[in-house]
Amino acid sequence: DADVTQTPRNRITKTGKRIMLECSQTKGHDRMYWYRQDPGLGLRLIYYSFDVKDINKGEISDGYSVSRQAQAKFSLSLESAIPNQTALYFCATSDSKGQTGELFFGEGSRLTVL
Amino acid sequence: KQEVTQIPAALSVPEGENLVLNCSFTDSAIYNLQWFRQDPGKGLTSLLLIQSSQREQTSGRLNASLDKSSGRSTLYIAASQPGDSATYLCAVLTSGSRLTFGEGTQLTVNP
């Protein structure tokens, strides 16, 4: 089983729908991140959380919200999806105690908004 | 604002060739630099991580170097194989624990 699991892996939805992408990890890491990847733009940080009570905006947080339900779970929501949110979304984790800052990624969730 | 650039954007080589992928960054105040591999439709796999105090890291046929003062890193792949075909991304960690990614180099190794 993967250490960082994202669900769903693929989702097609319509404009205006609410979408939730979920991420769970078994690595015991305290830090979790959501990125989106677009062709020609690389990976960009949406939100990150350093522990259950800590949520921070990344560089492109508009139109998104997150919830850190437990140390192992971090979900990303699109309250009203729009076509330019079509992208590949990645969850990642890191361990602040490890002191290397190394990130570990999930397999990605491909979202298409029609 | 940190910017990361990777050159070339795409590279095609015959099997067995040694090759170098380049990564440059604008702000030298980094904590570490990480090289990832991404296969089509897949997530990112960490290959090598170099701390800001280090000059290089090696893993098997891969060697990554870091010159923080000039804002450059290289990933050297020795004796390339078709299985090395993937997109290679570099990312730098700066203050606030923000990881900034380059756009990647798409590598094709031809049998």
HADDOCK unambig.tbl for C-alpha pairs under 7 A between the chains (distance, minus, plus):
assign (segid A and resid 40 and name CA) (segid B and resid 103 and name CA) 6.45 0.50 0.50
assign (segid A and resid 41 and name CA) (segid B and resid 103 and name CA) 6.27 0.50 0.50
assign (segid A and resid 42 and name CA) (segid B and resid 101 and name CA) 6.36 0.50 0.50
assign (segid A and resid 42 and name CA) (segid B and resid 102 and name CA) 6.11 0.50 0.50
assign (segid A and resid 42 and name CA) (segid B and resid 103 and name CA) 4.36 0.50 0.50
assign (segid A and resid 43 and name CA) (segid B and resid 101 and name CA) 5.95 0.50 0.50
assign (segid A and resid 102 and name CA) (segid B and resid 49 and name CA) 6.94 0.50 0.50
assign (segid A and resid 104 and name CA) (segid B and resid 46 and name CA) 6.97 0.50 0.50
assign (segid A and resid 105 and name CA) (segid B and resid 43 and name CA) 6.15 0.50 0.50
assign (segid A and resid 105 and name CA) (segid B and resid 44 and name CA) 5.72 0.50 0.50
assign (segid A and resid 106 and name CA) (segid B and resid 43 and name CA) 5.70 0.50 0.50
assign (segid A and resid 107 and name CA) (segid B and resid 42 and name CA) 5.26 0.50 0.50
assign (segid A and resid 107 and name CA) (segid B and resid 43 and name CA) 3.98 0.50 0.50
assign (segid A and resid 108 and name CA) (segid B and resid 42 and name CA) 6.64 0.50 0.50
assign (segid A and resid 108 and name CA) (segid B and resid 43 and name CA) 5.58 0.50 0.50
